[in-house]
Amino acid sequence: MSKTILLTGGTGFLGSHLAKRLVYEGFDVIIIKRSTSKLSLLESIINQVRFYDLDSIDIEKIFQENVIDIIIHCATNYGRFAVPPTDIIQANLFLPLTILQIAENYPVKTFINTDTILDKRVSYYSLSKKHFLDWLYLFSQKMVCISAALEHFYGPFDDRSKFVSKIILDLLHEVDFIDLTLGEQKRDFIYIDDVVEAFMTLVNFSFDVPNNLYRYEIGTGKNIEIREFVQTVKTMTGNKVTRLNFGMLPYRENEIMESHVDISMLSRLGWRPQISLVEGLRYTIDQERSSINR
């Protein structure tokens, strides 16, 4: 029998990629969304998934009308554009906690949470994620709870406000200049297909393990300085005109200068990243360029 997965954030970049893979693998997929959410990223499977609008129903109705086996929480508020902390807490803490509280009264096997590797002191976003992790632990005696902490994932047509997408698009449009920090921070960039494969590994892992909290980090295990990363993207786009103004912006408060991702636990489950940074960037740049030239 196919299993039913309840997915939050399914209309976003990560969630839509994950939804497509889940449908391909034969899972029944239910997506919680807002009535105003755009469905453009789900066009290819829009008739193969079911939707519930978060702002017009009682969440428990979803569990009353369906037998949910696995919940995957991808809905995230990153705190961009100076949104108030209460909006961030609503998406990253209150929503998943509400779902958890309801789920414990139904035969839900697994809750997979999309987490971050960032320290809680970096931002309201990372703080809210760490707060929810504490709550997730409390529920881990009643169901399998998995925390999937992500590094910087990227790919074609991601949110234009995210760092990788913005850099690529600015360079493809040959803007006059890009103001940046000194760029000495080291980050791990992982392509979206490898992230989806990691989630599928965790879904399959959850079928046969006892209730507990399991924590995994998702990245390539290799980091690169932001300065080198941006210069690499500039070279790959063929841009010869945009000035990269390193040092024009200050580092944010509590900036993490070097992030490290331990992928050894995921590797023990048989997962390893398959797409190199150059390969992932090349495909992303080509797709974005094609879109611009249409």
Buried (B, 14 or more C-beta within 10 A) or exposed (E): EEBBBBBBBBBBBBBBBBBBBBBEBEBBBBBBBEEEBEBEBBEEBEEBBEBBEBEEEEBBEBBEEBEBBBBBBBBBBBBEEEBEBEEBBBBBBEBBBEBBEBBEEBEBBBBBBBBBBBBBEBBBBBBBBBBBBEBBBEBBEBBBBBBBBBBBBBBBBBEEEBBBBBBBBBBBEEEEEBEBBBBBBBBBBBBBBBBBBBBBBBBEBBEEEEEEBBBBBBBBBBBBBBBEBBBBBBEBBEBEEBEBEBEEEEEEEEEBEEBEBBBEEBEEEEBBBEBEBEEBBEBBBEBBBEEEEE
